[in-house]
Amino acid sequence: MANNTKQMYSPEGYQKLVDELNYLKLTRREEIKEQIAVARGFGDLSENAEYDEARNEQAKVEARILELESLIENAVVVDESNQDTGVVHLGSIVKLHDVEFDEDITYSIVGSNEADPLEKKISDQSPIGRALMGKRAGEEITVETPGGELKFKVLDVSRAKSHS
């Protein structure tokens, strides 16, 4: 189950992993122990749905804790402070102009485990993310996707957060 592949994370993405792990270990684990203790009080464990549900939840939480520990252990956090802010890299916010649809779109470039298309967070490994890496404002890219060819013009590149 251990996945020893290094994964790139923005500082924010890495912090989310750490926060979730702390929540599961410090809060959720205790809540489930309490649920199990209460369910035991209901009597016969062989026909006790509350007990079974609490034990299943406990198994899920413990599996997620192991997964998070592995992700954190293999995480590579991108240091944005020494990168050229005008060049697209992991952690960049990129404003694009979609040539075909004549509209502007803004994406955050994140590690593959942080990607969330609904939040406009695309992976540096996705077709568009890969094509954008290393580009600057003013450059155009063409991306081959299963749905056909997409053309974009890079309008602006900035960092997700300004570090002082």
DSSP file (Angstrom, degrees, kcal/mol; ACC not computed):
  #  RESIDUE AA STRUCTURE BP1 BP2  ACC     N-H-->O    O-->H-N    N-H-->O    O-->H-N    TCO  KAPPA ALPHA  PHI   PSI    X-CA   Y-CA   Z-CA
    1    1 A M              0   0    0      0, 0.0     2,-0.2     0, 0.0     0, 0.0   0.000 360.0 360.0 360.0 -28.6    0.0    0.0    0.0
    2    2 A A        -     0   0    0      1,-0.1     2,-0.7     2,-0.1    65,-0.1  -0.417 360.0-158.7 -65.2 126.9    2.9    2.3    0.6
    3    3 A N        -     0   0    0     -2,-0.2    71,-0.1    64,-0.1    -1,-0.1  -0.930  10.0-174.7-110.0 112.3    3.5    4.6   -2.3
    4    4 A N        +     0   0    0     -2,-0.7     2,-0.4     2,-0.1    -1,-0.1   0.101  39.4 126.8 -97.0  23.7    7.0    5.9   -2.3
    5    5 A T        -     0   0    0      1,-0.1     2,-0.2     0, 0.0    69,-0.1  -0.669  63.5-121.4 -82.6 130.7    6.6    8.3   -5.3
    6    6 A K        -     0   0    0     -2,-0.4     2,-0.4    69,-0.1    69,-0.2  -0.531  29.7-162.0 -70.3 134.2    7.6   11.8   -4.6
    7    7 A Q  E     -a   75   0A   0     67,-1.9    69,-3.0    64,-0.2     2,-0.3  -0.962  14.4-127.8-120.7 137.2    4.7   14.2   -5.2
    8    8 A M  E     -a   76   0A   0     -2,-0.4   105,-0.4    67,-0.2     2,-0.3  -0.626  30.7-179.0 -82.4 139.6    5.0   18.0   -5.7
    9    9 A Y  E     -a   77   0A   0     67,-2.5    69,-2.8    -2,-0.3    81,-0.0  -0.991  27.9-126.5-136.8 145.7    2.9   20.2   -3.5
   10   10 A S     >  -     0   0    0     -2,-0.3     4,-2.4    67,-0.2     5,-0.2  -0.497  42.1-105.2 -74.2 160.4    2.4   23.9   -3.1
   11   11 A P  H  > S+     0   0    0      0, 0.0     4,-2.1     0, 0.0     5,-0.1   0.889 123.8  50.9 -56.1 -37.5    2.9   25.1    0.5
   12   12 A E  H  > S+     0   0    0      2,-0.2     4,-1.8     1,-0.2     5,-0.1   0.913 109.5  49.1 -66.6 -42.7   -0.9   25.5    0.8
   13   13 A G  H  > S+     0   0    0      1,-0.2     4,-1.5     2,-0.2    -1,-0.2   0.893 111.5  49.3 -63.6 -40.7   -1.5   21.9   -0.5
   14   14 A Y  H  X S+     0   0    0     -4,-2.4     4,-2.1     1,-0.2    -1,-0.2   0.912 108.6  53.1 -64.0 -42.9    1.0   20.5    1.9
   15   15 A Q  H  X S+     0   0    0     -4,-2.1     4,-2.9     1,-0.2    -1,-0.2   0.861 104.0  56.9 -62.6 -35.5   -0.5   22.3    4.8
   16   16 A K  H  X S+     0   0    0     -4,-1.8     4,-2.5     2,-0.2    -1,-0.2   0.905 106.6  49.6 -61.8 -40.6   -3.9   20.9    4.0
   17   17 A L  H  X S+     0   0    0     -4,-1.5     4,-2.5     2,-0.2    -2,-0.2   0.940 112.9  46.3 -61.7 -46.9   -2.4   17.4    4.3
   18   18 A V  H  X S+     0   0    0     -4,-2.1     4,-2.6     1,-0.2    -2,-0.2   0.909 113.0  49.8 -63.2 -43.4   -0.9   18.2    7.6
   19   19 A D  H  X S+     0   0    0     -4,-2.9     4,-2.5     2,-0.2    -1,-0.2   0.916 111.7  47.9 -62.9 -43.3   -4.1   19.8    8.9
   20   20 A E  H  X S+     0   0    0     -4,-2.5     4,-2.7     2,-0.2     5,-0.2   0.921 111.8  50.3 -64.2 -42.4   -6.2   16.8    7.8
   21   21 A L  H  X S+     0   0    0     -4,-2.5     4,-2.7     1,-0.2     5,-0.2   0.931 111.7  47.8 -60.9 -45.7   -3.8   14.4    9.5
   22   22 A N  H  X S+     0   0    0     -4,-2.6     4,-3.0     1,-0.2     5,-0.5   0.917 112.0  50.2 -62.3 -42.9   -3.8   16.3   12.7
   23   23 A Y  H  X>S+     0   0    0     -4,-2.5     4,-2.4     1,-0.2     5,-2.2   0.941 113.2  45.4 -59.8 -48.2   -7.6   16.5   12.7
   24   24 A L  I  <>S+     0   0    0     -4,-2.7     5,-2.0     3,-0.2    -2,-0.2   0.914 119.2  41.1 -63.8 -42.7   -8.0   12.8   12.1
   25   25 A K  I  <5S+     0   0    0     -4,-2.7    -2,-0.2    -5,-0.2    -1,-0.2   0.910 126.2  30.8 -72.5 -42.3   -5.4   11.8   14.8
   26   26 A L  I  <5S+     0   0    0     -4,-3.0    -3,-0.2    -5,-0.2    -2,-0.2   0.819 135.6  13.5 -90.8 -32.5   -6.3   14.3   17.5
   27   27 A T  I  X5S+     0   0    0     -4,-2.4     4,-2.2    -5,-0.5    -3,-0.2   0.839 123.2  45.7-110.6 -58.6  -10.1   14.8   17.0
   28   28 A R  I  ><S+     0   0    0     -5,-2.2     4,-2.3     1,-0.2     5,-0.2   0.878 110.1  55.2 -62.6 -40.9  -11.7   12.2   14.8
   29   29 A R  H  ><S+     0   0    0     -5,-2.0     4,-2.1    -6,-0.3    -1,-0.2   0.918 110.6  46.1 -56.8 -44.9  -10.0    9.2   16.4
   30   30 A E  H  > S+     0   0    0      2,-0.2     4,-2.2     1,-0.2    -1,-0.2   0.890 109.8  53.8 -67.1 -40.2  -11.3   10.2   19.8
   31   31 A E  H  X S+     0   0    0     -4,-2.2     4,-2.2     1,-0.2    -1,-0.2   0.913 110.6  47.0 -60.0 -42.0  -14.8   10.8   18.5
   32   32 A I  H  X S+     0   0    0     -4,-2.3     4,-2.7     2,-0.2    -2,-0.2   0.894 108.3  54.1 -69.3 -39.7  -14.9    7.3   17.0
   33   33 A K  H  X S+     0   0    0     -4,-2.1     4,-2.4     1,-0.2    -1,-0.2   0.917 110.1  49.0 -57.6 -41.8  -13.5    5.7   20.2
   34   34 A E  H  X S+     0   0    0     -4,-2.2     4,-2.5     2,-0.2    -2,-0.2   0.912 109.9  50.5 -63.5 -44.1  -16.4    7.5   22.0
   35   35 A Q  H  X S+     0   0    0     -4,-2.2     4,-2.8     1,-0.2    -2,-0.2   0.904 111.0  49.2 -61.2 -41.5  -19.0    6.2   19.5
   36   36 A I  H  X S+     0   0    0     -4,-2.7     4,-2.4     2,-0.2    -1,-0.2   0.922 110.9  49.6 -64.9 -43.6  -17.6    2.6   19.9
   37   37 A A  H  X S+     0   0    0     -4,-2.4     4,-1.1    -5,-0.2    -2,-0.2   0.912 113.5  46.2 -61.9 -42.6  -17.8    2.9   23.7
   38   38 A V  H  < S+     0   0    0     -4,-2.5     3,-0.4     1,-0.2     4,-0.4   0.929 112.4  50.3 -64.9 -45.2  -21.4    4.2   23.5
   39   39 A A  H >< S+     0   0    0     -4,-2.8     3,-1.6     1,-0.2    12,-0.2   0.863 104.2  58.4 -63.4 -36.1  -22.4    1.5   21.0
   40   40 A R  H >< S+     0   0    0     -4,-2.4     3,-1.6     1,-0.3    -1,-0.2   0.857  98.4  61.6 -59.9 -33.7  -20.9   -1.3   23.2
   41   41 A G  T 3< S+     0   0    0     -4,-1.1    -1,-0.3    -3,-0.4    -2,-0.2   0.649  87.0  73.6 -67.9 -14.6  -23.3   -0.1   25.9
   42   42 A F  T <  S-     0   0    0     -3,-1.6     2,-0.4    -4,-0.4    -1,-0.3   0.529 101.9-130.4 -79.2  -4.2  -26.2   -1.0   23.6
   43   43 A G  S <  S+     0   0    0     -3,-1.6    -1,-0.2    -4,-0.2     5,-0.1  -0.778  72.7  56.4 105.1-139.8  -25.6   -4.7   24.3
   44   44 A D    >   -     0   0    0     -2,-0.4     3,-0.8     1,-0.2    -3,-0.0  -0.077  55.7-161.9 -45.8 111.2  -25.3   -7.6   21.9
   45   45 A L  G >  S+     0   0    0      1,-0.2     3,-1.1     2,-0.2    -1,-0.2   0.709  81.8  70.3 -71.9 -20.3  -22.4   -6.7   19.4
   46   46 A S  G 3  S+     0   0    0      1,-0.3    -1,-0.2     5,-0.0    -2,-0.1   0.779 112.7  27.5 -70.1 -24.4  -23.5   -9.3   16.9
   47   47 A E  G <  S+     0   0    0     -3,-0.8     2,-0.8     5,-0.0    -1,-0.3  -0.073  91.0 120.2-123.8  33.5  -26.7   -7.4   16.0
   48   48 A N    <>  -     0   0    0     -3,-1.1     4,-2.3     1,-0.2     5,-0.2  -0.818  34.9-179.3-108.6  97.4  -25.4   -3.9   16.8
   49   49 A A  H  > S+     0   0    0     -2,-0.8     4,-2.7     1,-0.2     5,-0.2   0.870  83.8  54.8 -63.2 -38.6  -25.5   -1.6   13.7
   50   50 A E  H  > S+     0   0    0      2,-0.2     4,-2.3     1,-0.2    -1,-0.2   0.911 109.6  47.3 -62.2 -42.0  -24.1    1.4   15.6
   51   51 A Y  H  > S+     0   0    0    -12,-0.2     4,-2.5     2,-0.2    -2,-0.2   0.937 112.8  48.3 -64.1 -47.6  -21.1   -0.7   16.7
   52   52 A D  H  X S+     0   0    0     -4,-2.3     4,-2.4     1,-0.2    -2,-0.2   0.912 112.6  49.0 -59.6 -43.1  -20.5   -2.0   13.2
   53   53 A E  H  X S+     0   0    0     -4,-2.7     4,-2.6     1,-0.2    -1,-0.2   0.916 111.3  48.8 -64.6 -43.1  -20.8    1.5   11.7
   54   54 A A  H  X S+     0   0    0     -4,-2.3     4,-2.3    -5,-0.2    -1,-0.2   0.901 111.8  49.3 -64.0 -40.9  -18.4    2.9   14.2
   55   55 A R  H  X S+     0   0    0     -4,-2.5     4,-2.2     2,-0.2    -2,-0.2   0.897 111.4  49.7 -65.6 -39.8  -15.9    0.1   13.6
   56   56 A N  H  X S+     0   0    0     -4,-2.4     4,-2.2     2,-0.2    -2,-0.2   0.922 111.5  48.5 -63.3 -43.9  -16.2    0.7    9.8
   57   57 A E  H  X S+     0   0    0     -4,-2.6     4,-2.6     1,-0.2    -2,-0.2   0.898 109.4  53.4 -62.2 -40.6  -15.6    4.4   10.3
   58   58 A Q  H  X S+     0   0    0     -4,-2.3     4,-2.6     1,-0.2    -1,-0.2   0.915 108.3  49.7 -60.4 -43.3  -12.6    3.7   12.5
   59   59 A A  H  X S+     0   0    0     -4,-2.2     4,-2.2     2,-0.2    -2,-0.2   0.907 111.3  49.2 -62.9 -41.8  -11.1    1.5    9.8
   60   60 A K  H  X S+     0   0    0     -4,-2.2     4,-2.3     2,-0.2    -2,-0.2   0.923 112.2  47.8 -63.2 -44.3  -11.6    4.2    7.1
   61   61 A V  H  X S+     0   0    0     -4,-2.6     4,-2.4     1,-0.2    -2,-0.2   0.921 111.7  49.3 -64.4 -44.2  -10.0    6.8    9.4
   62   62 A E  H  X S+     0   0    0     -4,-2.6     4,-2.1     1,-0.2    -1,-0.2   0.885 111.3  50.2 -64.0 -37.5   -7.0    4.6   10.2
   63   63 A A  H  X S+     0   0    0     -4,-2.2     4,-2.2    -5,-0.2    -1,-0.2   0.908 111.3  48.5 -65.5 -41.1   -6.5    3.9    6.5
   64   64 A R  H  X S+     0   0    0     -4,-2.3     4,-2.9     2,-0.2     5,-0.2   0.873 108.3  54.5 -67.4 -36.8   -6.7    7.6    5.6
   65   65 A I  H  X S+     0   0    0     -4,-2.4     4,-2.6     2,-0.2    -1,-0.2   0.935 109.8  46.8 -60.7 -46.0   -4.2    8.4    8.4
   66   66 A L  H  X S+     0   0    0     -4,-2.1     4,-2.0     2,-0.2    -2,-0.2   0.910 113.1  49.8 -61.7 -41.8   -1.7    5.9    6.9
   67   67 A E  H  X S+     0   0    0     -4,-2.2     4,-2.6     2,-0.2    -2,-0.2   0.933 112.2  46.9 -62.7 -46.7   -2.3    7.3    3.4
   68   68 A L  H  X S+     0   0    0     -4,-2.9     4,-2.9     1,-0.2     5,-0.3   0.904 109.8  53.4 -63.1 -41.7   -1.8   10.9    4.6
   69   69 A E  H  X S+     0   0    0     -4,-2.6     4,-2.3    -5,-0.2    -1,-0.2   0.903 111.3  46.8 -60.7 -39.7    1.4    9.9    6.5
   70   70 A S  H  X S+     0   0    0     -4,-2.0     4,-1.8     2,-0.2    -2,-0.2   0.917 112.4  49.2 -66.9 -44.0    2.7    8.3    3.3
   71   71 A L  H  < S+     0   0    0     -4,-2.6   -64,-0.2     2,-0.2     4,-0.2   0.921 113.8  46.3 -61.1 -43.9    1.8   11.4    1.2
   72   72 A I  H >< S+     0   0    0     -4,-2.9     3,-1.2     1,-0.2    -1,-0.2   0.910 110.4  53.0 -65.6 -42.8    3.5   13.8    3.7
   73   73 A E  H 3< S+     0   0    0     -4,-2.3    -1,-0.2    -5,-0.3    -2,-0.2   0.850 117.5  37.9 -61.0 -34.4    6.6   11.6    4.0
   74   74 A N  T 3< S+     0   0    0     -4,-1.8   -67,-1.9    -5,-0.1    -1,-0.3   0.260  90.9 122.0-102.3  11.2    6.9   11.7    0.2
   75   75 A A  E <   -a    7   0A   0     -3,-1.2     2,-0.5    -4,-0.2   -67,-0.2  -0.518  45.4-160.3 -78.6 140.7    5.9   15.3   -0.4
   76   76 A V  E     -a    8   0A   0    -69,-3.0   -67,-2.5    -2,-0.2     2,-0.5  -0.970  13.9-150.5-117.0 111.7    8.2   17.8   -2.1
   77   77 A V  E     -a    9   0A   0     -2,-0.5     2,-0.4   -69,-0.2   -67,-0.2  -0.715  15.8-127.2 -87.6 127.0    7.1   21.3   -1.2
   78   78 A V        -     0   0    0    -69,-2.8     2,-1.0    -2,-0.5     3,-0.1  -0.579  12.8-139.8 -76.1 125.8    7.9   23.8   -3.9
   79   79 A D    >   -     0   0    0     -2,-0.4     3,-0.6     1,-0.2    -1,-0.1  -0.771  21.7-178.9 -86.8 105.8    9.8   26.8   -2.6
   80   80 A E  G >   +     0   0    0     -2,-1.0     3,-1.5     1,-0.2    -1,-0.2   0.654  64.0  81.9 -80.4 -15.3    8.2   29.7   -4.5
   81   81 A S  G 3  S+     0   0    0      1,-0.3    -1,-0.2    -3,-0.1     4,-0.1   0.783  96.0  40.9 -66.6 -27.0   10.4   32.3   -2.9
   82   82 A N  G <  S+     0   0    0     -3,-0.6     2,-0.3     2,-0.1    -1,-0.3   0.206  95.4 101.6-107.2  18.3   13.3   31.8   -5.3
   83   83 A Q  S <  S-     0   0    0     -3,-1.5     2,-0.5     1,-0.0     6,-0.0  -0.772  82.7-104.4-103.0 148.0   11.3   31.3   -8.5
   84   84 A D    >   -     0   0    0     -2,-0.3     3,-1.7     1,-0.2    -2,-0.1  -0.554  27.5-150.9 -66.2 116.0   10.8   33.8  -11.2
   85   85 A T  T 3  S+     0   0    0     -2,-0.5    -1,-0.2     1,-0.3     4,-0.1   0.712  91.5  62.8 -67.3 -19.1    7.2   35.0  -10.7
   86   86 A G  T 3  S+     0   0    0      2,-0.1    51,-0.5    50,-0.1     2,-0.4   0.506  92.7  76.4 -83.3  -3.3    6.8   35.8  -14.4
   87   87 A V  B <  S-B  136   0B   0     -3,-1.7     2,-0.2    49,-0.1    49,-0.2  -0.900  88.8-112.5-111.7 136.2    7.2   32.1  -15.3
   88   88 A V        +     0   0    0     47,-2.7    46,-2.9    -2,-0.4     2,-0.3  -0.481  54.2 141.9 -68.2 128.7    4.6   29.5  -14.9
   89   89 A H    >   -     0   0    0     -2,-0.2     3,-2.4    44,-0.2    20,-0.2  -0.902  61.0 -53.4-150.9 177.4    5.5   26.9  -12.3
   90   90 A L  T 3  S+     0   0    0     -2,-0.3    20,-0.2     1,-0.3     3,-0.1  -0.397 128.0  28.7 -58.1 129.3    3.8   24.9   -9.5
   91   91 A G  T 3  S+     0   0    0     18,-3.2    69,-1.8     1,-0.3    -1,-0.3   0.306  92.6 131.0  99.0  -7.8    2.0   27.4   -7.3
   92   92 A S  E <   -C  159   0C   0     -3,-2.4    17,-2.8    67,-0.2     2,-0.5  -0.424  52.3-141.4 -76.8 152.8    1.4   29.9  -10.1
   93   93 A I  E     -CD 158 108C   0     65,-3.3    65,-2.5    15,-0.2     2,-0.5  -0.982  24.9-165.4-109.1 124.6   -1.9   31.6  -10.9
   94   94 A V  E     -CD 157 107C   0     13,-3.2    13,-2.7    -2,-0.5     2,-0.6  -0.944  14.0-155.9-120.2 125.3   -2.2   31.9  -14.7
   95   95 A K  E     -CD 156 106C   0     61,-2.7    60,-3.1    -2,-0.5    61,-1.6  -0.885  24.0-175.6 -98.8 123.9   -4.7   34.0  -16.5
   96   96 A L  E     -CD 154 105C   0      9,-3.6     9,-2.5    -2,-0.6     2,-0.6  -0.817  25.2-138.4-118.9 155.3   -5.3   32.6  -20.0
   97   97 A H  E     -CD 153 104C   0     56,-2.4    56,-1.9    -2,-0.3     2,-0.8  -0.973  18.8-141.8-111.9 119.7   -7.3   33.7  -23.0
   98   98 A D  E  >> -CD 152 103C   0      5,-3.6     4,-1.2    -2,-0.6     5,-1.2  -0.720  12.1-161.0 -80.8 111.4   -9.1   30.8  -24.7
   99   99 A V  T  45S+     0   0    0     52,-2.1     3,-0.2    -2,-0.8    -1,-0.2   0.909  84.6  47.6 -63.3 -45.4   -8.8   31.7  -28.4
  100  100 A E  T  45S+     0   0    0     51,-0.5    -1,-0.2     1,-0.2    52,-0.1   0.921 122.9  32.1 -64.8 -45.2  -11.6   29.5  -29.7
  101  101 A F  T  45S-     0   0    0      2,-0.1    -1,-0.2     0, 0.0    -2,-0.2   0.457  99.9-133.2 -94.1  -0.7  -14.2   30.6  -27.1
  102  102 A D  T  <5 +     0   0    0     -4,-1.2     2,-0.3     1,-0.2    -3,-0.2   0.917  63.4 121.1  49.1  53.0  -12.9   34.1  -26.8
  103  103 A E  E   < -D   98   0C   0     -5,-1.2    -5,-3.6     2,-0.0     2,-0.4  -0.977  61.2-120.1-142.1 156.8  -13.0   34.1  -23.0
  104  104 A D  E     -D   97   0C   0     -2,-0.3     2,-0.3    -7,-0.2    -7,-0.2  -0.774  27.2-175.5 -98.5 142.3  -10.5   34.5  -20.2
  105  105 A I  E     -D   96   0C   0     -9,-2.5    -9,-3.6    -2,-0.4     2,-0.5  -0.983  13.3-150.0-134.2 143.2   -9.9   31.8  -17.6
  106  106 A T  E     -D   95   0C   0     -2,-0.3     2,-0.3   -11,-0.2   -11,-0.2  -0.974  18.4-178.2-118.1 128.0   -7.8   31.8  -14.5
  107  107 A Y  E     -D   94   0C   0    -13,-2.7   -13,-3.2    -2,-0.5     2,-0.5  -0.911  22.2-141.0-120.8 148.3   -6.1   28.6  -13.3
  108  108 A S  E     -De  93 121C   0     12,-2.6    14,-2.6    -2,-0.3     2,-0.7  -0.923  22.2-136.5 -99.7 134.6   -4.0   27.7  -10.3
  109  109 A I  E     + e   0 122C   0    -17,-2.8   -18,-3.2    -2,-0.5     2,-0.2  -0.841  37.9 164.2 -94.2 118.7   -1.2   25.3  -11.1
  110  110 A V  E     - e   0 123C   0     12,-2.7    14,-1.8    -2,-0.7    15,-0.3  -0.782  42.2 -80.9-129.8 168.9   -1.0   22.7   -8.3
  111  111 A G    >>  -     0   0    0     -2,-0.2     3,-2.0    12,-0.2     4,-0.8  -0.306  51.4-103.3 -66.4 158.6    0.5   19.2   -7.7
  112  112 A S  T 34 S+     0   0    0      1,-0.3     3,-0.5     2,-0.2    11,-0.1   0.796 121.2  55.0 -60.0 -30.3   -1.5   16.3   -9.0
  113  113 A N  T 34 S+     0   0    0   -105,-0.4    -1,-0.3     1,-0.2  -104,-0.1   0.625 108.9  49.4 -76.9 -11.2   -2.9   15.4   -5.6
  114  114 A E  T <4 S+     0   0    0     -3,-2.0    -1,-0.2     8,-0.0    -2,-0.2   0.535  80.6 127.3-100.6  -9.1   -4.3   18.9   -5.2
  115  115 A A     <  +     0   0    0     -4,-0.8     7,-0.2    -3,-0.5    -6,-0.1  -0.177  23.8 165.0 -57.6 137.7   -6.0   19.2   -8.6
  116  116 A D  B > > -F  121   0C   0      5,-2.4     5,-2.1     1,-0.1     3,-1.6  -0.678  18.4-168.0-153.9  92.1   -9.7   20.2   -8.5
  117  117 A P  G > 5S+     0   0    0      0, 0.0     3,-1.5     0, 0.0     5,-0.1   0.814  88.6  59.7 -55.4 -33.4  -11.1   21.4  -11.8
  118  118 A L  G 3 5S+     0   0    0      1,-0.3    -2,-0.0     2,-0.1     0, 0.0   0.798 108.7  44.7 -66.0 -26.9  -14.2   22.8  -10.2
  119  119 A E  G < 5S-     0   0    0     -3,-1.6    -1,-0.3     2,-0.2     3,-0.1   0.286 119.9-111.9 -96.0   8.6  -12.0   25.1   -8.2
  120  120 A K  T < 5S+     0   0    0     -3,-1.5   -12,-2.6     1,-0.2     2,-0.6   0.825  73.6 139.4  61.7  33.5   -9.9   25.9  -11.3
  121  121 A K  E   < -eF 108 116C   0     -5,-2.1    -5,-2.4   -14,-0.2     2,-0.4  -0.934  30.6-174.6-107.4 111.8   -6.9   24.1   -9.8
  122  122 A I  E     -e  109   0C   0    -14,-2.6   -12,-2.7    -2,-0.6     2,-0.1  -0.846  23.9-112.0-112.6 147.7   -5.2   22.1  -12.5
  123  123 A S  E >   -e  110   0C   0     -2,-0.4     3,-1.1   -14,-0.2     6,-0.3  -0.365  15.3-129.1 -72.9 147.8   -2.3   19.7  -12.1
  124  124 A D  T 3  S+     0   0    0    -14,-1.8     9,-0.2     1,-0.2    -1,-0.1   0.618 113.4  56.0 -67.2 -11.6    1.1   20.4  -13.5
  125  125 A Q  T 3  S+     0   0    0    -15,-0.3    -1,-0.2     4,-0.1   -14,-0.1   0.527  85.4  99.7 -97.2  -9.0    0.8   17.0  -15.0
  126  126 A S  S <> S-     0   0    0     -3,-1.1     4,-3.3     1,-0.1     5,-0.3  -0.324  90.3-104.9 -72.6 161.7   -2.5   17.7  -16.9
  127  127 A P  H  > S+     0   0    0      0, 0.0     4,-1.9     0, 0.0     5,-0.1   0.922 121.9  39.3 -55.2 -46.3   -2.3   18.5  -20.6
  128  128 A I  H  > S+     0   0    0      2,-0.2     4,-1.8     1,-0.2     5,-0.2   0.937 117.1  50.0 -69.8 -45.2   -2.9   22.2  -20.1
  129  129 A G  H  > S+     0   0    0     -6,-0.3     4,-1.4     1,-0.2    -1,-0.2   0.915 111.4  48.4 -58.2 -45.1   -0.8   22.4  -17.0
  130  130 A R  H  < S+     0   0    0     -4,-3.3     3,-0.3     1,-0.2    -1,-0.2   0.911 111.1  50.5 -62.0 -43.3    2.1   20.6  -18.7
  131  131 A A  H  < S+     0   0    0     -4,-1.9    -1,-0.2    -5,-0.3    -2,-0.2   0.806 110.6  50.8 -66.0 -29.2    1.9   22.9  -21.7
  132  132 A L  H >< S+     0   0    0     -4,-1.8     3,-2.6    -5,-0.1   -44,-0.3   0.776  80.2 113.1 -80.1 -26.8    1.9   26.0  -19.4
  133  133 A M  T 3< S+     0   0    0     -4,-1.4   -44,-0.2    -3,-0.3     3,-0.1  -0.204  89.1   8.1 -54.5 127.3    5.0   25.1  -17.4
  134  134 A G  T 3  S+     0   0    0    -46,-2.9    -1,-0.3     1,-0.3     2,-0.1   0.400  99.4 129.9  85.6  -3.2    7.8   27.5  -18.1
  135  135 A K    <   -     0   0    0     -3,-2.6   -47,-2.7   -47,-0.1    -1,-0.3  -0.419  42.6-149.9 -84.5 161.4    5.7   29.9  -20.1
  136  136 A R  B >   -B   87   0B   0    -49,-0.2     3,-2.0    -2,-0.1    18,-0.3  -0.809  35.7 -73.9-123.5 165.2    5.4   33.7  -19.7
  137  137 A A  T 3  S+     0   0    0    -51,-0.5    18,-0.2    -2,-0.3     3,-0.1  -0.329 119.3  32.7 -55.8 138.3    2.7   36.3  -20.3
  138  138 A G  T 3  S+     0   0    0     16,-3.8    -1,-0.2     1,-0.4     2,-0.1   0.100  92.1 116.3  99.2 -21.8    2.3   36.9  -24.0
  139  139 A E    <   -     0   0    0     -3,-2.0    15,-3.2    15,-0.1    -1,-0.4  -0.484  55.3-141.3 -80.9 152.7    3.2   33.4  -25.1
  140  140 A E  E     -G  153   0C   0     13,-0.2     2,-0.3    -2,-0.1    13,-0.2  -0.872  14.2-165.4-111.7 147.5    0.7   31.2  -26.8
  141  141 A I  E     -G  152   0C   0     11,-2.7    11,-2.5    -2,-0.4     2,-0.4  -0.957  11.0-154.0-129.4 150.6    0.2   27.4  -26.3
  142  142 A T  E     -G  151   0C   0     -2,-0.3     2,-0.5     9,-0.2     9,-0.2  -0.995  16.3-163.2-121.4 129.4   -1.6   24.7  -28.2
  143  143 A V  E     -G  150   0C   0      7,-3.2     7,-2.8    -2,-0.4     2,-0.6  -0.951  13.0-143.1-120.3 127.9   -2.8   21.7  -26.2
  144  144 A E  E     +G  149   0C   0     -2,-0.5     5,-0.2     5,-0.2    -2,-0.0  -0.786  31.5 169.8 -85.0 121.3   -3.8   18.4  -27.6
  145  145 A T  E >   -G  148   0C   0      3,-2.1     3,-2.1    -2,-0.6    -2,-0.0  -0.848  51.3-103.7-125.4 165.3   -6.7   17.0  -25.6
  146  146 A P  T 3  S+     0   0    0      0, 0.0     3,-0.1     0, 0.0    -1,-0.1   0.822 124.2  53.7 -56.5 -28.8   -9.1   14.1  -26.2
  147  147 A G  T 3  S-     0   0    0      1,-0.3     2,-0.3    -3,-0.0    -3,-0.0   0.418 124.5 -90.2 -86.5   2.4  -11.7   16.7  -27.3
  148  148 A G  E <   - G   0 145C   0     -3,-2.1    -3,-2.1     2,-0.0     2,-0.4  -0.755  65.3 -27.9 121.8-170.0   -9.4   18.3  -29.9
  149  149 A E  E     - G   0 144C   0     -2,-0.3     2,-0.4    -5,-0.2    -5,-0.2  -0.678  51.5-163.4 -89.7 133.1   -6.8   21.0  -30.0
  150  150 A L  E     - G   0 143C   0     -7,-2.8    -7,-3.2    -2,-0.4     2,-0.4  -0.933   2.3-157.5-115.6 139.7   -7.1   24.0  -27.6
  151  151 A K  E     + G   0 142C   0     -2,-0.4   -52,-2.1    -9,-0.2   -51,-0.5  -0.965  15.0 174.9-119.3 133.1   -5.3   27.3  -28.1
  152  152 A F  E     -CG  98 141C   0    -11,-2.5   -11,-2.7    -2,-0.4     2,-0.5  -0.962  22.6-148.0-133.0 149.9   -4.5   29.7  -25.3
  153  153 A K  E     -CG  97 140C   0    -56,-1.9   -56,-2.4    -2,-0.3     2,-0.6  -0.983  26.2-126.9-114.0 131.0   -2.7   33.0  -24.9
  154  154 A V  E     +C   96   0C   0    -15,-3.2   -16,-3.8    -2,-0.5   -58,-0.2  -0.670  31.6 174.5 -78.1 117.9   -1.0   33.5  -21.5
  155  155 A L  E     -     0   0C   0    -60,-3.1     2,-0.3    -2,-0.6   -59,-0.2   0.840  61.7  -1.6 -92.2 -39.7   -2.2   36.9  -20.2
  156  156 A D  E     -C   95   0C   0    -61,-1.6   -61,-2.7   -19,-0.1     2,-0.4  -0.995  51.6-160.5-156.1 145.1   -0.7   37.0  -16.8
  157  157 A V  E     +C   94   0C   0     -2,-0.3     2,-0.3   -63,-0.2   -63,-0.2  -0.997  25.6 154.7-128.7 126.4    1.4   34.9  -14.4
  158  158 A S  E     -C   93   0C   0    -65,-2.5   -65,-3.3    -2,-0.4     2,-0.3  -0.887  42.1 -95.4-140.7 173.7    1.4   35.5  -10.6
  159  159 A R  E     -C   92   0C   0     -2,-0.3   -67,-0.2   -67,-0.2     3,-0.1  -0.658  27.5-124.3 -92.6 151.4    2.1   33.6   -7.4
  160  160 A A  S    S+     0   0    0    -69,-1.8     2,-0.4    -2,-0.3    -1,-0.1   0.897  96.9  12.0 -58.8 -42.5   -0.7   32.1   -5.4
  161  161 A K  S    S-     0   0    0    -70,-0.2     2,-0.5    -3,-0.0    -1,-0.2  -0.998  77.6-123.9-138.0 140.5    0.5   34.0   -2.3
  162  162 A S        -     0   0    0     -2,-0.4     2,-0.5    -3,-0.1   -81,-0.0  -0.727  26.1-149.6 -82.1 127.8    2.9   36.8   -1.9
  163  163 A H              0   0    0     -2,-0.5    -2,-0.0     1,-0.1    -1,-0.0  -0.846 360.0 360.0 -98.6 131.9    5.6   35.9    0.6
  164  164 A S              0   0    0     -2,-0.5    -1,-0.1     0, 0.0    -2,-0.0   0.456 360.0 360.0-100.6 360.0    7.0   38.7    2.5
